Amino acid sequence: MTETLVIAGARMLGRDGADILVEDGVIAEIGSGLSRTGARVIDADGLVALPGLVDLHTHLREPGYEASETILTGTRAAAAGGFTAVFAMPNTSPVADSAGVVEQELALGEAAGYATVQPIGAVTVGQKGERLAELGAMANSRAKVRVFSDDGFCVFDPLIMRRALEYVKAFGGVIAQHAQDPRLTEGAQMNEGVVSAELGLAGWPAVAEESIIARDVLLAEHVGSRLHVCHLSTAGSVDIIRWAKKRGIDVTAEVTPHHLLLTDELARGYDARYKVNPPLRREEDVMAVRGGLADGTIDIVATDHAPHPVESKACEWQAAANGMVGLESALRVVHQSMVQTGLLDWADVARVMSATPARIGMLEGHGTPLEVGRPAQITLYDPSVASTFSAADLHGRSENSPYLGRELPGRVEWTIHNGVVTLAAGTVVEELNA
Ligand SMILES: NC(=O)N[C@@H](CC(=O)O)C(=O)O
């Protein structure tokens, strides 16, 4: 039994303040002056009501790397950030390349209860890029996998990429490509440019991303399949996606919050919290990805939440792992980079952080507008406040956030997943009332 909730006076998209009644995990009524005996009343005065956020790109690390994150801790972080569903990347140990592993992840997500965990399957066995994994078995499993990715690695062999694109057509799936030419990025430490030259660090050139995206949109066109581009980071990549969409190619693209806000200048301090793959780029690239997200060339924001233990980050730059945690900060960073700049409004945020990621990933029960009869996936956000992001804001097992000590606007106040309150007045709920 879920609680009955009355969310009072929320700022709804496209209408004035309204009350939302949640019963049995569903939005039962929207109106004014709503009440129910025994209902828990949530004062939402001044809070923006968004459909529960959906992250198409999360690293939950379980099975295998539980020192960095688990499905429980990662979904608590998700709840803290306003997410009600996360897609789990397959670079676990064992790799999620079989029905057994994806079903295990699904079950662990259900047991945790903080957010829907939708596994992403690996494209190739062990993410080694040599032969296709059993995509059909994962698709037909209880986890109903529709998104496949070797994220962390590029599906570099064009014939394997072609075959994967062809294969997923049978069940309407999508290949989410980590676009990185491995030869052009051997030993790469940061964006290749003025800063890498000054620091003497090996560069990761934009062309290593752009050349793979260009190849893959053409492959997707050739075989008539669906491609999704992970964490797009350069101005040139935005141009290629814009061209491909104009041509009618079935491609979607994501950008991370960090690529919308941070630049490679941050590498100057050699603080490995800023080391990430793809790397932070130039100011021009940040402006181009913002523009691409604003004009719809880039479809969604995805966090690439990538937890790493302290020993992998509190070390010299070259030895440090790539990756940043991002679930708790994502909405606030999008608020700063896209809403405060006037590039997106809250309805757009609902589209790029909830509706479209759910659609791309073919996830049912998420990303739907806040309407009567819909599953109660709701995020309540206070845009009027600001605070310094600190370790107290992090709820996962790792603290490798680039925002620690940085002022960010807003605060996620409430998260409701299938009618269950997972975040209450900014505090992650310890015992879920499911
Ligand atoms: N994005 C990252 O910087 N890291 C990812 C993998 C990857 O994409 O390299 C991780 O799993 O840690």
The ligand as an SDF file (V2000), in Angstrom:
LIG
                    3D

 12 11  0  0  0  0  0  0  0  0999 V2000
   32.5730    8.7720  -18.1090 N   0  0  0  0  0  0  0  0  0  0  0  0
   33.6320    8.4690  -17.4170 C   0  0  0  0  0  0  0  0  0  0  0  0
   34.5230    9.3030  -17.2630 O   0  0  0  0  0  0  0  0  0  0  0  0
   33.7770    7.2640  -16.8530 N   0  0  0  0  0  0  0  0  0  0  0  0
   32.9250    6.1300  -17.0810 C   0  0  0  0  0  0  0  0  0  0  0  0
   33.3070    5.3300  -18.2550 C   0  0  0  0  0  0  0  0  0  0  0  0
   33.7150    6.1190  -19.4420 C   0  0  0  0  0  0  0  0  0  0  0  0
   32.8270    6.5450  -20.1960 O   0  0  0  0  0  0  0  0  0  0  0  0
   34.9060    6.2840  -19.6420 O   0  0  0  0  0  0  0  0  0  0  0  0
   33.0120    5.2260  -15.8760 C   0  0  0  0  0  0  0  0  0  0  0  0
   32.3660    4.1610  -15.8950 O   0  0  0  0  0  0  0  0  0  0  0  0
   33.7070    5.5560  -14.9130 O   0  0  0  0  0  0  0  0  0  0  0  0
  1  2  1  0
  2  3  2  0
  2  4  1  0
  4  5  1  0
  5  6  1  0
  5 10  1  0
  6  7  1  0
  7  8  2  0
  7  9  1  0
 10 11  2  0
 10 12  1  0
M  END
$$$$
